[in-house]
Amino acid sequence: MASIQNKINPMRDLRVEKVVVNIGVGKSGEALERAEHVLEELFNKKPHKRKAKMSIRDFGVHKGESIGVLVTLRHKAALESLKNLLYAKDNKLPASSFDDAGNCSFGIKEHIEIPGVKYNPEFGIIGMNVSILVTRPGYRVKRRKLLPSKIGHKHLVTKDEAIEFLKNSLKVEVV
């Protein structure tokens, strides 16, 4: 895992917790199946379908209808895929891609920009959104089922720390 090593306190190390790749199609049917095949081909993992939270009559979307697919990557698979996904963006991200909690999101307009992917006329060209979650050890206490607890404000990842982490570990240029 890519992480910044802190020699004084290992609990202050940063790491990539997960990478979520999302394709929002907006409707079910053939387009959703193509998006599902693209994600499965790219990441060798079965994507999960996401359903509409409410009906929107103008767009022809009904509540509960599948309108998107996503894949969650963790550990080595996340880092290897993240390097390819960042390469598609020329290893440059705008500072506006980072939020105050240290998370980062960016979009890829065409999936064929990712290295090693060739155009397949069956799938067409599909864009996707990528979200990166940067955490420290100990974040599990917030999400655990038994006795969830708060994380102290000094232990939270800031925007500047996340930017510095991606610059040092993944050689990303933040503009």
GUTOR-848755 format. One record per residue: residue number from 0; x negated, y, z of N, C-alpha, C, CB in turn. Coordinates in steps of 0.2 Angstrom, whole numbers, plus 5000, padded with zeros to 4 digits. Last residue first. Glycine has a CB too. Example, Ala and Ser with C-alpha at 12.3 -4.5 7.8 and 13.67 -1.06 7.14 Angstrom:
2
- 1	4936	4989	5035	4932	4995	5036	4936	5000	5039	4930	4997	5029;
- 0	4934	4972	5039	4938	4978	5039	4934	4984	5039	4943	4978	5045;
# end
This chain:
175
- 174	5013	5105	4952	5013	5112	4949	5019	5116	4951	5013	5112	4941;
- 173	5003	5093	4957	5009	5096	4959	5009	5103	4956	5011	5096	4966;
- 172	4997	5078	4951	4996	5085	4951	5003	5089	4952	4993	5088	4944;
- 171	4992	5063	4959	4998	5067	4955	4996	5074	4956	5005	5066	4959;
- 170	4985	5052	4964	4982	5057	4959	4987	5061	4955	4977	5054	4954;
- 169	4989	5045	4974	4991	5043	4967	4989	5048	4962	4999	5042	4967;
- 168	4983	5050	4985	4983	5043	4985	4985	5041	4977	4988	5040	4989;
- 167	4982	5064	4984	4977	5061	4986	4977	5053	4984	4975	5061	4994;
- 166	4995	5068	4980	4989	5071	4977	4983	5066	4978	4988	5078	4979;
- 165	5004	5062	4989	5004	5060	4982	4998	5062	4978	5010	5063	4979;
- 164	4999	5069	5001	4999	5062	5001	4999	5060	4993	5004	5059	5005;
- 163	5003	5082	4998	4996	5081	4999	4995	5073	4998	4994	5083	5006;
- 162	5017	5081	4998	5013	5083	4992	5006	5081	4992	5014	5091	4991;
- 161	5019	5077	5011	5021	5072	5005	5017	5074	4999	5029	5072	5004;
- 160	5015	5088	5018	5012	5082	5019	5013	5077	5013	5014	5079	5026;
- 159	5025	5098	5013	5017	5099	5012	5013	5092	5013	5015	5104	5016;
- 158	5037	5093	5018	5036	5093	5011	5028	5094	5009	5039	5100	5009;
- 157	5034	5081	5032	5035	5088	5029	5034	5087	5022	5031	5093	5033;
- 156	5040	5068	5042	5036	5070	5036	5038	5076	5033	5036	5064	5030;
- 155	5040	5068	5059	5044	5068	5053	5039	5070	5048	5050	5073	5053;
- 154	5034	5070	5071	5033	5063	5068	5036	5063	5061	5035	5057	5072;
- 153	5039	5081	5077	5032	5081	5075	5030	5075	5071	5028	5081	5082;
- 152	5052	5078	5080	5051	5082	5074	5044	5083	5072	5053	5089	5076;
- 151	5055	5060	5083	5053	5067	5085	5051	5071	5079	5047	5066	5090;
- 150	5069	5052	5079	5062	5052	5078	5060	5059	5079	5060	5051	5070;
- 149	5082	5043	5089	5079	5049	5085	5072	5049	5084	5082	5056	5088;
- 148	5087	5026	5087	5085	5032	5091	5083	5037	5086	5079	5030	5096;
- 147	5098	5012	5089	5094	5017	5085	5093	5023	5089	5099	5019	5079;
- 146	5101	4999	5096	5098	5005	5099	5094	5009	5094	5093	5002	5104;
- 145	5101	4988	5082	5101	4989	5090	5098	4995	5092	5099	4982	5093;
- 144	5098	4992	5069	5105	4991	5071	5106	4991	5078	5107	4984	5069;
- 143	5087	5005	5063	5088	4999	5066	5095	4998	5069	5083	4997	5071;
- 142	5084	5018	5059	5088	5014	5055	5090	5007	5058	5085	5013	5048;
- 141	5075	5023	5068	5080	5028	5066	5086	5023	5062	5078	5033	5061;
- 140	5065	5014	5069	5069	5016	5075	5075	5020	5073	5065	5019	5080;
- 139	5057	5015	5057	5062	5010	5058	5067	5011	5064	5059	5003	5059;
- 138	5047	5024	5058	5053	5026	5055	5059	5021	5056	5053	5028	5048;
- 137	5035	5018	5061	5039	5020	5067	5046	5023	5064	5036	5025	5071;
- 136	5024	5025	5050	5026	5019	5054	5030	5022	5060	5019	5015	5057;
- 135	5031	5037	5039	5026	5035	5043	5028	5028	5047	5025	5040	5048;
- 134	5036	5039	5021	5037	5038	5028	5031	5037	5032	5042	5033	5030;
- 133	5044	5044	5006	5037	5044	5010	5039	5044	5017	5033	5050	5008;
- 132	5052	5038	4993	5053	5039	5000	5046	5038	5004	5058	5034	5003;
- 131	5057	5044	4977	5051	5041	4981	5053	5043	4989	5044	5043	4979;
- 130	5067	5040	4963	5066	5043	4970	5061	5040	4974	5073	5043	4974;
- 129	5071	5044	4947	5066	5040	4951	5066	5044	4958	5059	5039	4948;
- 128	5083	5041	4934	5080	5045	4940	5076	5041	4944	5087	5048	4943;
- 127	5082	5039	4916	5083	5037	4923	5080	5042	4928	5079	5030	4923;
- 126	5088	5036	4899	5085	5040	4904	5086	5037	4911	5087	5047	4904;
- 125	5087	5026	4885	5090	5027	4891	5086	5031	4896	5092	5020	4895;
- 124	5090	5021	4869	5085	5025	4873	5089	5027	4879	5082	5032	4869;
- 123	5094	5005	4864	5094	5012	4863	5089	5015	4868	5100	5015	4864;
- 122	5095	4991	4865	5096	4995	4871	5097	5002	4870	5091	4994	4876;
- 121	5093	4986	4852	5099	4984	4856	5100	4988	4862	5098	4976	4858;
- 120	5081	4991	4848	5087	4995	4845	5093	4992	4849	5087	4993	4838;
- 119	5068	4995	4859	5072	4989	4857	5079	4992	4854	5073	4984	4863;
- 118	5052	5001	4860	5058	5002	4858	5062	4996	4856	5059	5008	4853;
- 117	5042	4995	4874	5043	4996	4867	5050	4997	4865	5040	4990	4862;
- 116	5031	4999	4887	5038	4998	4885	5039	5000	4878	5043	5002	4889;
- 115	5019	5002	4891	5020	4995	4890	5027	4994	4888	5019	4992	4896;
- 114	5023	5017	4900	5018	5013	4897	5020	5005	4896	5011	5013	4900;
- 113	5038	5026	4897	5034	5022	4902	5029	5017	4898	5039	5017	4906;
- 112	5045	5030	4886	5039	5034	4888	5035	5031	4893	5041	5041	4891;
- 111	5056	5023	4885	5051	5021	4881	5045	5025	4882	5053	5022	4874;
- 110	5066	5030	4893	5063	5024	4896	5057	5022	4892	5067	5019	4897;
- 109	5067	5047	4893	5067	5041	4889	5063	5036	4892	5065	5043	4882;
- 108	5067	5056	4904	5072	5057	4899	5073	5050	4895	5070	5062	4895;
- 107	5066	5054	4921	5062	5052	4915	5068	5052	4909	5059	5045	4915;
- 106	5065	5064	4935	5069	5061	4930	5064	5059	4924	5075	5065	4928;
- 105	5062	5063	4953	5061	5066	4946	5064	5062	4941	5053	5066	4945;
- 104	5059	5067	4970	5064	5064	4965	5062	5067	4958	5071	5065	4966;
- 103	5053	5063	4986	5052	5066	4980	5057	5063	4975	5045	5065	4978;
- 102	5053	5068	5004	5055	5064	4998	5054	5067	4992	5063	5062	4999;
- 101	5051	5077	5014	5045	5073	5011	5047	5068	5006	5041	5070	5016;
- 100	5061	5084	5019	5060	5078	5022	5054	5074	5019	5066	5074	5023;
- 99	5063	5094	5010	5060	5096	5016	5058	5090	5020	5064	5101	5020;
- 98	5059	5087	4993	5063	5090	4998	5060	5091	5005	5070	5086	4999;
- 97	5051	5090	4978	5051	5088	4984	5056	5091	4989	5043	5089	4987;
- 96	5052	5096	4966	5055	5089	4966	5055	5086	4973	5050	5085	4961;
- 95	5046	5108	4966	5054	5108	4967	5056	5101	4968	5057	5112	4962;
- 94	5034	5106	4961	5035	5107	4968	5042	5106	4970	5031	5113	4971;
- 93	5034	5095	4947	5035	5101	4950	5036	5101	4958	5041	5105	4947;
- 92	5021	5084	4943	5028	5084	4946	5028	5092	4948	5029	5080	4952;
- 91	5011	5073	4933	5013	5080	4935	5020	5081	4937	5012	5085	4929;
- 90	5008	5062	4926	5005	5063	4933	5006	5070	4935	4998	5061	4933;
- 89	5016	5062	4915	5009	5064	4914	5006	5066	4921	5009	5070	4910;
- 88	5027	5054	4916	5027	5061	4918	5021	5065	4917	5031	5063	4924;
- 87	5022	5042	4914	5027	5044	4910	5028	5052	4910	5034	5040	4910;
- 86	5015	5040	4926	5011	5041	4920	5016	5044	4914	5008	5035	4918;
- 85	5025	5038	4935	5022	5044	4935	5017	5046	4929	5017	5045	4942;
- 84	5028	5025	4931	5033	5030	4931	5030	5037	4931	5038	5029	4936;
- 83	5016	5018	4934	5018	5019	4927	5023	5024	4926	5021	5012	4925;
- 82	5015	5020	4948	5010	5023	4944	5012	5023	4937	5004	5018	4944;
- 81	5027	5013	4952	5027	5021	4953	5021	5024	4948	5026	5022	4960;
- 80	5024	5000	4950	5029	5003	4945	5028	5011	4946	5036	5001	4947;
- 79	5014	4999	4960	5013	4997	4953	5017	5001	4948	5012	4990	4952;
- 78	5022	5002	4971	5016	5006	4969	5014	5005	4962	5010	5004	4974;
- 77	5032	4992	4971	5034	4999	4971	5028	5004	4969	5036	5002	4978;
- 76	5025	4980	4972	5029	4982	4966	5031	4989	4966	5036	4977	4966;
- 75	5020	4982	4985	5015	4982	4979	5019	4983	4973	5012	4975	4979;
- 74	5034	4989	4993	5027	4986	4994	5023	4987	4987	5028	4979	4996;
- 73	5049	4989	4983	5045	4990	4990	5039	4987	4989	5049	4987	4996;
- 72	5063	4996	4974	5056	4993	4974	5052	4994	4980	5052	4995	4968;
- 71	5079	4994	4969	5075	4997	4974	5068	4993	4974	5078	4996	4981;
- 70	5088	5000	4955	5084	4995	4958	5080	4998	4963	5079	4992	4952;
- 69	5105	5002	4949	5099	5005	4952	5095	4999	4954	5100	5009	4958;
- 68	5118	5009	4938	5114	5003	4941	5108	5006	4944	5113	4998	4936;
- 67	5135	5015	4937	5128	5016	4937	5125	5009	4940	5126	5022	4941;
- 66	5149	5013	4938	5147	5018	4933	5139	5019	4933	5150	5024	4935;
- 65	5162	5002	4941	5155	5003	4941	5153	5008	4935	5152	4996	4939;
- 64	5176	5009	4950	5173	5006	4943	5166	5007	4943	5177	5010	4937;
- 63	5181	5015	4961	5179	5008	4961	5176	5005	4955	5185	5004	4963;
- 62	5192	5026	4952	5188	5024	4959	5187	5017	4959	5193	5026	4965;
- 61	5188	5029	4935	5193	5026	4940	5189	5025	4947	5197	5021	4938;
- 60	5186	5041	4923	5183	5036	4928	5188	5035	4933	5176	5040	4931;
- 59	5189	5050	4913	5191	5043	4912	5188	5038	4917	5190	5041	4905;
- 58	5186	5063	4914	5181	5059	4912	5183	5052	4911	5175	5059	4917;
- 57	5198	5068	4920	5195	5071	4913	5190	5066	4910	5193	5078	4915;
- 56	5200	5060	4932	5204	5059	4926	5201	5062	4919	5211	5062	4927;
- 55	5191	5052	4942	5190	5058	4939	5194	5058	4932	5183	5061	4938;
- 54	5191	5044	4958	5194	5045	4951	5193	5052	4948	5201	5042	4951;
- 53	5177	5041	4968	5183	5044	4967	5185	5044	4959	5184	5051	4970;
- 52	5165	5034	4968	5168	5035	4974	5175	5038	4973	5164	5040	4978;
- 51	5161	5021	4957	5163	5027	4957	5166	5028	4964	5168	5029	4952;
- 50	5147	5010	4961	5154	5011	4959	5156	5018	4960	5159	5006	4963;
- 49	5133	5002	4955	5135	5007	4959	5142	5009	4956	5131	5013	4960;
- 48	5124	4986	4954	5129	4991	4951	5132	4995	4957	5135	4987	4948;
- 47	5107	4982	4955	5114	4983	4958	5118	4988	4955	5113	4984	4966;
- 46	5096	4972	4945	5099	4978	4947	5106	4978	4951	5099	4983	4941;
- 45	5084	4960	4948	5091	4961	4946	5094	4968	4949	5095	4955	4949;
- 44	5068	4963	4941	5072	4963	4947	5079	4964	4945	5070	4968	4952;
- 43	5058	4967	4932	5059	4960	4934	5063	4959	4940	5052	4957	4934;
- 42	5057	4980	4928	5055	4979	4934	5056	4972	4937	5059	4983	4939;
- 41	5061	4981	4914	5056	4985	4916	5053	4982	4923	5058	4992	4917;
- 40	5072	4972	4913	5066	4971	4909	5060	4975	4911	5068	4973	4902;
- 39	5081	4977	4922	5079	4971	4923	5073	4969	4919	5084	4966	4921;
- 38	5083	4990	4916	5080	4990	4922	5078	4983	4924	5085	4992	4928;
- 37	5089	4985	4904	5083	4989	4903	5080	4989	4910	5085	4997	4902;
- 36	5101	4979	4908	5096	4975	4905	5089	4979	4905	5098	4973	4898;
- 35	5108	4990	4913	5106	4984	4918	5100	4980	4914	5112	4980	4919;
- 34	5110	4997	4901	5106	5000	4907	5104	4994	4912	5110	5005	4911;
- 33	5119	4988	4895	5112	4990	4892	5108	4993	4897	5113	4995	4886;
- 32	5130	4988	4904	5126	4982	4903	5119	4983	4900	5130	4977	4898;
- 31	5134	5001	4902	5132	4999	4909	5127	4993	4908	5138	4998	4913;
- 30	5138	5001	4889	5132	5005	4891	5130	5003	4897	5135	5013	4891;
- 29	5149	4992	4889	5143	4990	4885	5137	4994	4888	5144	4991	4878;
- 28	5156	4995	4905	5156	4992	4898	5149	4991	4895	5160	4997	4894;
- 27	5159	5011	4913	5157	5004	4913	5158	5001	4906	5162	5000	4918;
- 26	5151	5027	4915	5157	5023	4913	5154	5015	4913	5159	5025	4906;
- 25	5140	5033	4919	5146	5037	4919	5152	5033	4917	5145	5043	4915;
- 24	5126	5029	4921	5129	5029	4914	5136	5033	4914	5131	5022	4912;
- 23	5112	5032	4929	5119	5033	4930	5122	5034	4923	5120	5040	4934;
- 22	5100	5023	4935	5102	5025	4929	5110	5026	4930	5101	5019	4923;
- 21	5086	5024	4947	5093	5024	4946	5095	5026	4938	5097	5029	4951;
- 20	5075	5017	4957	5076	5019	4950	5083	5018	4949	5071	5015	4945;
- 19	5066	5020	4972	5073	5019	4969	5073	5021	4962	5078	5021	4974;
- 18	5054	5014	4982	5055	5018	4976	5061	5016	4973	5049	5017	4970;
- 17	5048	5016	4999	5052	5013	4993	5052	5017	4988	5059	5010	4996;
- 16	5037	5021	5006	5042	5016	5009	5045	5012	5004	5047	5019	5014;
- 15	5021	5025	5005	5027	5024	5001	5031	5019	5004	5025	5023	4993;
- 14	5014	5033	5020	5015	5027	5015	5021	5028	5011	5015	5020	5019;
- 13	5003	5040	5032	5009	5041	5027	5008	5035	5022	5008	5047	5023;
- 12	4999	5039	5049	4997	5037	5042	5004	5038	5038	4995	5030	5041;
- 11	5001	5040	5062	5002	5046	5058	5000	5045	5051	4997	5052	5061;
- 10	4998	5029	5068	5005	5030	5068	5006	5036	5064	5008	5031	5075;
- 9	4984	5029	5070	4987	5026	5064	4994	5027	5063	4985	5018	5065;
- 8	4975	5042	5075	4981	5039	5077	4984	5036	5070	4986	5045	5079;
- 7	4962	5044	5070	4963	5046	5077	4970	5042	5079	4964	5053	5078;
- 6	4961	5041	5056	4957	5038	5061	4958	5039	5068	4949	5040	5060;
- 5	4973	5038	5045	4971	5043	5050	4967	5039	5056	4978	5046	5053;
- 4	4974	5036	5028	4971	5033	5034	4970	5039	5039	4965	5028	5033;
- 3	4987	5036	5018	4982	5040	5020	4980	5038	5027	4984	5048	5020;
- 2	4991	5023	5006	4992	5027	5013	4986	5031	5014	4994	5022	5018;
- 1	4998	5011	4996	4994	5018	4996	4996	5021	5003	4996	5022	4990;
- 0	4996	4994	5000	5000	5000	5000	4996	5006	5000	5005	5000	5006;
# end
